[in-house]
Amino acid sequence: MAANPILEAIKSRRAVRSFEDKPVPESAIKTMLEAATWAPTAINMQPWKFTLITSKAEMNGLSDLAKPALLRALPDVGDESIMGLKQRLTNPKYNVFYGAPLLVFVSGAKSPFAVNDCTMAAQNMMLAGCSLGVGSCWIGSGVVVANDPKIKAELGVPDDHEVYAAVIFGYPKGGMPKAPQKRAPVILKRID
Ligand SMILES: Cc1cc2nc3c(=O)[nH]c(=O)nc-3n(C[C@H](O)[C@H](O)[C@H](O)COP(=O)(O)O)c2cc1C
């Protein structure tokens, strides 16, 4: 069967959490941002706006705010993944952005659809990055503090907008991580 570049891109993207000490080139950033704007969008609103951060000091500050906020938000008992995350969050060396060279927040004017539009825009950025050899990881932990009014102002996000996604980018250190096992799709019902 002929190679299918779209399926290959979808399957080769991995959550990357370790990066080369090398900036993401402006040309790659431009390509990823353009890819974001080709995402589907309800009633063609195209609500996505982007905040780009390459400053390590800024990322460290946001990480330091996110860690206690997340610890407070997570339950004291839970499954292994939650308990593992809680343990990482108490480690002073753990940075929720993993020292990535680039952090992008995607925000949009609040609407019932903006979360979907902005999420798909962020996914397009990740896939476009992957096609250029740029690794990425969605950082849910990064959004926890981003909607605080003071932080929003710092990120240039208007009051009537909400931050929906935080994604880190950079060149993977030591190659792409191994894919976790993917479960088969669960079809609840099929009505023909
Ligand atoms: C909504 C969402 C939030 C996530 N938040 C984090 C996060 O805060 N920190 C992190 O290291 N990875 C985070 N991830 C990445 C997932 O852990 C990763 O996608 C998952 O383990 C599957 O691995 P894969 O992307 O390589 O297939 C998040 C992914 C999603 C979709």
The ligand as a Gaussian input file, in Angstrom:
#p B3LYP/6-31G(d) Opt

LIG

0 1
 C       -5.266000      17.524000      27.519000
 C       -3.851000      16.999000      27.671000
 C       -3.106000      17.412000      28.739000
 C       -1.794000      16.957000      28.899000
 N       -1.049000      17.447000      29.915000
 C        0.226000      17.042000      30.070000
 C        1.026000      17.612000      31.086000
 O        0.608000      18.490000      31.834000
 N        2.309000      17.167000      31.213000
 C        2.826000      16.201000      30.380000
 O        3.988000      15.837000      30.549000
 N        2.087000      15.657000      29.369000
 C        0.811000      16.055000      29.196000
 N        0.056000      15.568000      28.160000
 C        0.654000      14.601000      27.201000
 C        0.146000      13.181000      27.440000
 O        0.689000      12.687000      28.641000
 C        0.517000      12.284000      26.230000
 O       -0.102000      12.785000      25.074000
 C        0.080000      10.844000      26.476000
 O        0.879000      10.265000      27.478000
 C        0.153000       9.971000      25.220000
 O        1.455000       9.984000      24.662000
 P        1.666000      10.376000      23.115000
 O        1.211000      11.814000      22.953000
 O        3.138000      10.216000      22.864000
 O        0.844000       9.431000      22.292000
 C       -1.244000      16.021000      27.976000
 C       -2.023000      15.599000      26.889000
 C       -3.293000      16.101000      26.729000
 C       -4.095000      15.689000      25.515000

